[in-house]
Amino acid sequence: MKIVFTQALRAVVAPALVAAALLSAGSAALAQTAAPTGVRGTVTSFAGDLLKVHTRDGKDVDVKLANDTPIRGVAIASINDIKPDSYVGTAAIPQADGSLKALEVHVFPASMRGSGEGHRPWDLGANSSMTNGTVGSLVVSNGRTITVKYKDGEKKIVIPQDVPIVSLEPGDRSLLVPGAKVVLFAHKEADGSMAANFISAGEHGVTPPM
């Protein structure tokens, strides 16, 4: 049977086809920009490109690595490693006076300056955020307070005495041994598998606190 498209029919069908194409493209874009999933736990095995992690909440997760997946080593640091012009990241929660209280602080090496710059929600607790930026001021004698500046603003952050402070450094797959503590963020591939965006792995038994 031959279908004849009249002008009136084209007026109905064409917009519908365009809308369907836009919906399909929008769905694909949404899948590509979905928020990554945080995975925190202990490496149980790593073979080929497949990392197996036993998470803090008792789950076993398989995560694929690409050849160029960034891996960061995490080592113990101290407040003395945070200086004016240091590039840092800190997960924190809001305080009544408008400042933030750090849950952890990680100090980036010079080669990683600019990584993740900005202020955004985080998943380390209720109302937690992550701020990556340059230390503008540091007051150690008065409550250990730092100002972290980033492109669109700055945050005043108080660092309690018991908050873990670590340093980051470029790492490699040799850090992904059974027993190593890791924090990673991953996205879902088209087949439903998890693929790592980047991995932070503790060195010498360190648990990445971010």
Residue pairs with C-beta under 8 A, 6 or more apart in sequence:
5 13
31 188
34 187
34 188
36 185
36 186
36 187
36 197
37 185
37 186
37 187
37 188
37 194
38 123
38 183
38 184
38 185
39 53
39 55
39 61
39 63
39 182
39 183
39 184
39 185
39 186
39 194
40 55
40 56
40 182
40 183
40 208
41 53
41 54
41 55
41 56
41 59
41 61
41 181
41 182
42 53
42 54
42 179
42 180
42 181
42 182
43 51
43 52
43 53
43 176
43 177
43 178
43 179
43 180
43 181
43 182
43 201
44 52
44 53
44 54
44 60
44 178
45 51
45 52
45 178
46 52
46 173
46 176
46 177
46 178
49 64
49 65
49 66
50 62
50 63
50 64
50 65
51 62
51 63
51 64
51 65
51 176
51 182
51 184
51 196
51 199
52 60
52 61
52 62
52 63
53 60
53 61
53 63
53 182
53 184
54 60
54 61
55 61
61 194
62 193
62 194
63 184
63 186
63 194
63 195
63 196
64 189
64 193
64 194
64 195
64 196
65 173
65 195
65 196
65 199
66 195
66 196
69 196
69 197
69 198
69 199
70 198
70 199
71 170
71 171
71 172
71 173
71 175
71 176
71 198
71 199
71 200
71 201
72 112
72 168
72 169
72 170
72 171
72 198
72 199
72 200
72 201
73 168
73 169
73 170
73 171
73 175
73 200
73 201
73 202
73 203
74 106
74 166
74 167
74 168
74 200
74 201
74 202
74 203
74 206
74 208
75 166
75 167
75 169
75 203
75 204
75 206
76 165
76 166
76 167
76 206
77 106
77 107
77 165
77 166
77 167
78 165
79 140
79 144
79 159
79 165
81 107
81 165
81 167
82 88
82 105
82 107
82 135
82 138
82 146
82 165
83 135
83 138
84 135
84 136
84 137
84 138
85 134
85 135
86 107
86 108
86 134
86 135
87 107
87 108
87 110
87 112
87 113
87 114
87 115
87 132
87 133
87 134
87 135
88 105
88 106
88 107
88 108
88 132
88 133
88 134
88 135
88 146
88 148
89 105
89 106
89 108
89 115
89 116
89 130
89 131
89 132
89 210
90 100
90 102
90 103
90 104
90 105
90 106
90 130
90 131
90 148
90 157
90 159
91 102
91 103
91 104
91 122
91 124
91 125
91 128
91 129
91 130
91 209
91 210
92 100
92 101
92 102
92 103
92 128
92 129
92 130
92 131
92 155
92 157
93 100
93 101
93 103
93 125
93 126
93 127
93 128
93 129
94 100
94 101
94 127
94 129
95 101
95 158
98 156
99 145
99 155
99 156
99 157
99 158
100 129
100 131
100 155
100 156
100 157
100 158
101 157
101 158
101 160
102 157
102 158
102 159
102 160
102 163
103 124
103 125
103 128
103 163
103 209
104 124
104 163
104 164
104 165
104 166
104 209
104 210
105 159
105 163
105 164
105 165
105 166
106 165
106 166
106 167
106 168
106 208
106 209
106 210
107 165
107 166
107 167
107 168
108 115
108 132
108 168
109 167
109 168
109 169
109 170
111 170
112 168
112 170
113 134
115 132
116 130
116 132
117 132
117 133
117 150
117 151
118 131
118 132
118 133
118 150
118 151
118 152
119 129
119 130
119 131
119 132
119 133
119 150
119 152
119 153
119 155
120 129
120 130
121 128
121 129
121 130
122 128
122 129
122 130
124 210
130 210
131 148
131 150
131 155
131 157
132 148
132 150
133 148
133 149
133 150
133 154
133 155
134 148
134 149
134 150
135 146
135 147
135 148
135 149
136 146
136 147
136 148
136 149
136 154
137 146
137 147
138 145
138 146
138 147
139 145
139 146
143 158
144 158
144 159
144 160
144 161
145 156
145 157
145 158
145 159
146 156
146 157
146 159
147 154
147 155
147 156
147 157
148 154
148 155
148 157
159 165
164 209
166 206
166 208
166 209
166 210
168 200
171 201
171 203
175 201
175 202
175 203
176 182
176 199
176 201
180 201
180 202
181 201
181 202
181 205
181 206
181 207
181 208
182 199
182 200
182 201
182 202
182 208
183 199
183 200
183 208
183 210
184 196
184 197
184 198
184 199
184 200
185 196
185 197
185 198
186 194
186 195
186 196
186 197
187 194
187 195
187 197
188 194
188 195
189 195
200 208
200 210
201 208
202 208
